[in-house]
């Protein structure tokens, strides 16, 4: 009986000793780490977020916490200040920076997923994965493959080779057949109003470079102009043909000429202007008759290039101007 009691006491002692041992070992449990960010939304325009790793107790020694990156964003969309977070002995946290990289690709919303990597020295008991939304700031309103920032026609589907504008070909954008009878009718700006010399036709080349040397213009009566050698209109270039007088000086992609036959003589009561190429094929016509109301101002497309012909001064953007040879109807450059 005494032997049994002795054995029982020894068993209790061993059991209590093991509890003390376990108790001592629990004091050496590794610190737990948790990830956090100051924002989960990252704009594309060179913005940044701070990723922080926080321990639930001070580090007993220097700890390196590896970070892995996944998600739908590619490594060309963002950069990081490191692939690990260092927490010095005695501290409870460390951080790194994730920065976006601006581009011109239309990518929509993408994700960057930052996760704890495998390493010793800590326990991953808290949040160990953070998803950051990377927001694209590029837009293509008309879905033609050209960003609005680079699209000369952002609301009209066009061609990439034409800076987002549709290739309209060789067109007439503005016609003045009835200059005002006073000095306000001085469309060519030579200081004199002349019923014939201040008439003009504004052509626009919405296409690749076009050589119209040798092309002709006729009205219902006769030949009015032959385009001289070297009449080359660049892509999105403008050529304005006046009836006579002193033409303005060429500027940018705008070329001015005067009628080789001395006048255009567009009839106010109705006329048909015909443009032919060097083979005699008709490439453009303009019928004055539907617009024959003697307006004392030009008729221009509204909006420029794609709209119907309207009296110039009646268009709000024209701000009362009677004509705009060589520029858009609001006076800005093509």
C-alpha positions in Angstrom: 0.0 0.0 0.0 2.8 2.4 0.8 4.5 1.5 -2.5 1.4 2.4 -4.4 1.2 5.7 -2.7 4.8 6.4 -3.4 4.3 5.5 -7.1 1.2 7.8 -7.3 3.1 10.7 -5.7 6.0 10.2 -8.3 3.4 10.2 -11.1 1.9 13.4 -9.9 5.3 15.0 -9.7 6.2 14.0 -13.2 2.8 15.4 -14.5 3.3 18.7 -12.7 6.8 18.9 -14.0 5.6 18.4 -17.5 3.1 21.2 -17.1 5.9 23.5 -15.9 7.9 22.5 -19.0 5.0 23.2 -21.3 4.4 26.5 -19.6 8.0 27.5 -20.2 7.8 26.5 -23.8 4.6 28.6 -24.4 6.7 31.7 -23.5 8.8 31.0 -26.6 5.8 30.9 -29.0 6.7 32.8 -32.2 5.0 36.3 -32.8 2.0 36.4 -35.1 2.1 38.7 -38.1 -0.8 40.5 -39.9 -0.7 42.4 -43.2 -2.5 45.8 -43.8 -2.5 48.6 -46.3 -3.4 52.3 -46.1 -5.8 51.9 -49.0 -6.9 49.1 -51.3 -7.4 51.4 -54.3 -4.5 52.4 -56.4 -4.8 54.8 -59.3 -2.7 54.2 -62.4 -1.2 57.7 -62.5 2.0 57.0 -60.5 0.2 56.6 -57.1 1.3 54.3 -54.3 0.1 52.3 -51.3 1.9 51.3 -48.2 1.9 47.6 -47.2 2.6 47.1 -43.5 3.3 43.9 -41.6 2.5 44.1 -37.9 3.5 41.7 -35.1 1.3 41.0 -32.0 4.4 41.5 -29.8 7.8 43.1 -30.2 10.3 41.2 -32.2 13.0 39.4 -30.1 15.4 39.5 -33.0 15.4 41.0 -36.6 12.7 39.4 -38.7 12.5 39.3 -42.5 9.0 38.7 -43.8 8.9 37.7 -47.5 6.1 39.1 -49.7 4.8 37.4 -52.9 2.9 39.2 -55.6 0.1 37.8 -57.8 -3.1 39.1 -59.4 -4.2 40.2 -62.8 -1.8 43.2 -63.1 1.5 42.5 -64.8 4.8 43.5 -63.4 4.9 46.3 -66.0 1.9 47.9 -64.3 3.4 48.5 -60.9 6.7 48.5 -59.0 7.5 47.6 -55.3 10.2 48.9 -52.9 11.0 45.3 -52.1 10.0 41.7 -51.9 10.2 41.5 -48.2 9.4 43.6 -45.1 12.1 43.9 -42.3 11.1 44.3 -38.7 14.0 45.2 -36.4 14.5 43.7 -32.9 12.3 45.4 -30.4 9.9 46.8 -33.0 6.4 45.5 -34.0 6.0 46.6 -37.6 7.7 47.3 -40.9 6.5 48.3 -44.4 7.1 48.6 -48.1 5.6 50.7 -50.9 3.7 49.5 -54.0 3.6 52.1 -56.8 1.6 52.1 -60.0 3.2 52.7 -63.4 1.4 54.9 -65.9 0.8 53.6 -69.4 -1.5 54.1 -72.4 -2.9 50.6 -72.6 -6.7 50.2 -72.0 -6.7 47.5 -69.4 -9.7 48.1 -67.2 -9.5 47.3 -63.5 -6.7 44.9 -62.4 -5.6 43.5 -59.1 -2.4 43.2 -57.2 -2.4 40.5 -54.5 0.3 40.8 -51.8 0.7 37.7 -49.7 3.0 36.5 -46.9 5.7 34.2 -48.1 7.1 31.1 -46.4 9.7 31.9 -43.7 10.7 31.2 -40.1 10.5 33.5 -37.2 6.8 34.3 -37.2 3.4 32.8 -37.4 0.8 33.8 -40.0 -2.3 33.9 -37.8 -3.9 37.1 -39.0 -4.6 38.6 -42.4 -1.9 37.2 -44.6 -3.2 38.3 -48.1 -4.2 41.8 -49.3 -5.9 42.5 -52.6 -5.3 46.0 -54.1 -7.4 47.3 -57.0 -5.4 49.0 -59.8 -7.7 51.4 -61.6 -7.0 52.2 -65.3 -7.2 55.9 -66.1 -7.2 55.4 -69.9 -10.5 55.8 -71.7 -11.6 55.2 -75.3 -15.1 56.7 -75.5 -15.7 55.6 -79.1 -14.0 52.2 -78.8 -11.9 52.7 -81.8 -8.6 51.7 -80.2 -7.3 55.3 -79.8 -7.2 56.7 -76.2 -9.3 59.9 -75.8 -6.1 61.8 -74.8 -4.7 61.0 -78.3 -8.0 61.0 -80.2 -8.7 64.0 -82.4 -12.3 62.7 -82.7 -12.9 61.1 -79.3 -16.7 60.7 -79.8 -16.6 59.4 -83.4 -15.1 56.0 -84.2 -12.2 56.4 -86.5 -8.9 54.9 -87.7 -5.8 54.5 -85.6 -3.7 55.7 -88.6 -5.8 58.9 -88.7 -5.4 59.8 -85.0 -8.8 58.3 -84.1 -10.8 60.2 -86.8 -12.6 58.5 -89.7 -11.0 58.7 -93.1 -13.5 60.9 -94.9 -11.4 61.3 -98.1 -11.1 64.6 -100.0 -14.0 66.8 -99.0 -15.3 70.4 -99.1 -15.8 71.8 -95.7 -16.7 75.5 -96.3 -17.9 77.6 -99.2 -18.3 81.3 -99.6 -20.1 82.3 -102.8 -21.7 85.5 -101.5 -19.3 87.8 -99.6 -20.9 90.6 -97.6 -21.0 93.9 -99.6 -18.9 95.9 -97.1 -15.4 95.3 -95.7 -16.7 92.5 -93.5 -16.8 90.5 -96.7 -13.0 90.7 -97.1 -12.5 86.9 -96.6 -9.0 86.7 -98.0 -7.8 89.5 -95.7 -6.1 91.6 -98.3 -7.8 94.8 -97.1 -10.3 95.0 -100.0 -13.8 93.5 -100.4 -14.4 92.1 -103.8 -17.4 90.1 -104.9 -15.3 87.7 -106.9 -11.9 87.7 -105.3 -13.3 87.0 -101.8 -15.2 83.9 -102.8 -13.5 80.7 -101.6 -13.8 77.0 -101.3 -12.1 75.2 -98.4 -11.0 71.6 -99.0 -9.9 69.1 -96.4 -7.9 66.0 -96.9 -9.1 63.4 -94.4 -6.8 60.7 -95.7 -3.2 60.0 -96.5 -1.1 62.6 -98.3 -2.8 63.6 -101.5 -1.2 65.1 -104.7 -3.9 67.1 -106.5 -1.5 68.7 -109.0 -3.4 68.9 -112.4 -6.8 68.5 -110.8 -9.4 71.0 -112.2 -12.4 72.9 -110.9 -15.3 73.9 -113.2 -18.6 75.6 -112.5 -21.7 75.1 -114.7 -20.1 77.4 -117.3 -16.4 76.8 -117.7 -13.0 75.9 -116.2 -12.2 78.0 -113.2 -9.0 76.6 -111.7 -6.2 74.1 -112.4 -4.2 73.1 -109.3 -0.5 73.8 -110.1 2.4 71.4 -109.8 3.3 70.8 -106.1 -0.3 71.0 -104.9 0.2 68.3 -102.2 -2.2 68.2 -99.2 -0.9 66.3 -96.2 -3.0 64.0 -94.1 -5.6 66.2 -92.3 -4.4 69.1 -94.4 -6.4 72.0 -95.7 -6.3 73.9 -99.0 -8.3 77.1 -99.5 -8.9 78.4 -103.0 -9.9 82.1 -103.3 -11.3 83.7 -106.4 -8.5 86.1 -106.6 -6.7 89.0 -104.9 -3.8 88.4 -102.5 -4.1 85.0 -100.8 -3.0 84.7 -97.1 0.4 83.2 -96.4 0.4 79.4 -96.0 0.7 78.1 -92.4 0.9 74.7 -90.8 -1.0 72.2 -92.8 -3.0 75.0 -94.6 -2.3 76.0 -98.2 -3.9 79.0 -99.9 -4.2 79.5 -103.7 -6.1 81.8 -106.0 -8.1 80.7 -109.1 -5.8 80.2 -112.0 -8.5 81.5 -114.4 -8.9 84.7 -112.5 -12.1 84.0 -110.6 -14.4 81.3 -109.3 -17.6 83.2 -110.2 -19.9 81.0 -108.2 -23.5 82.0 -109.2 -25.6 83.1 -106.2 -28.8 81.9 -107.7 -27.5 78.4 -108.2 -24.3 76.7 -109.6 -22.6 73.4 -109.5 -18.9 73.1 -108.7 -17.1 70.0 -110.2 -13.7 68.8 -109.2 -12.0 66.4 -111.6 -8.7 64.5 -111.3 -6.0 64.3 -114.0 -7.9 61.7 -115.9 -11.0 63.8 -116.1 -12.9 61.6 -113.5 -15.2 63.5 -111.2 -14.1 63.2 -107.6 -16.2 65.9 -105.9 -19.2 68.1 -106.7 -20.9 70.9 -104.7 -24.4 72.2 -105.6 -24.9 75.8 -104.6 -28.6 75.9 -105.5 -30.0 74.4 -102.2 -28.0 77.1 -100.4 -28.9 80.0 -102.7 -30.3 82.5 -100.3 -27.6 85.2 -100.7 -26.5 85.0 -97.0 -23.6 87.4 -97.1 -21.5 84.8 -95.3 -20.2 81.3 -95.9 -21.8 77.9 -95.5 -19.8 75.5 -93.4 -20.2 72.0 -92.1 -21.4 71.8 -88.5 -19.6 70.1 -86.9 -16.6 70.6 -89.1 -15.9 67.8 -91.6 -18.8 65.6 -90.7 -21.9 67.8 -90.3 -24.3 69.4 -92.8 -23.8 72.8 -94.3 -25.1 75.7 -92.2 -24.8 79.5 -92.4 -21.6 80.3 -90.5 -22.7 83.1 -88.2 -25.8 81.2 -87.0 -23.6 78.5 -85.4 -23.0 79.2 -81.7 -19.3 78.1 -81.8 -18.6 80.6 -84.6 -19.3 83.5 -82.2 -20.8 85.6 -85.0 -18.0 85.2 -87.5 -19.0 85.2 -91.1 -16.4 82.8 -92.4 -13.3 80.8 -91.3 -11.1 79.9 -94.2 -8.2 77.6 -93.1 -9.5 77.0 -89.6 -12.4 75.2 -87.9 -15.6 77.2 -87.6 -14.7 78.4 -84.1 -11.3 79.7 -85.4 -9.2 76.8 -83.9 -6.7 74.9 -86.0 -7.6 71.6 -87.8 
